[in-house]
Amino acid sequence: MNYYLKYTISNIHFATPIEEVKEVARPKRVSKRKIGKHVVGIIDLRKKKVPLYDLPKLLDLEAEEKFEAIISEIDKKFFGFKVNKVLGIITAINMFPFPELVKPKRYFQGIIKEDDTVIQVLSLKKIVAGFKLKK
């Protein structure tokens, strides 16, 4: 059994393996700083400065004004990822590959199904690794 954190961006369902999730935050303030193309700014998380990646922008989807942040610890550094709404933890036995016609970005791992909903599985570690390679 595999565990995932399920969330939405622009009414599309996504999930991330629970091992990549440290916590969920609702930041009151984002310090706007030009750090990178997909970084909204910096949030304060218990006296730590955490960069906040704009997942809607990265995925070419619309963001809502209200948002939540998924916090991930990668290589002993904290990163935040802006999403519209966190829906909770789900379980899945199998993850399926994308159909052959679809050529997903390397940070997509596959899809899982929950009732009639198809959920795209997204790796936050692979997103951060991709940005590190481009710097």
Helices and strands as residue ranges (DSSP letters): E 2-9, E 12-17, G 18-20, E 23-25, E 39-45, E 48-54, H 55-58, E 68-74, E 77-83, E 85-92, E 108-114, E 117-122, H 124-134
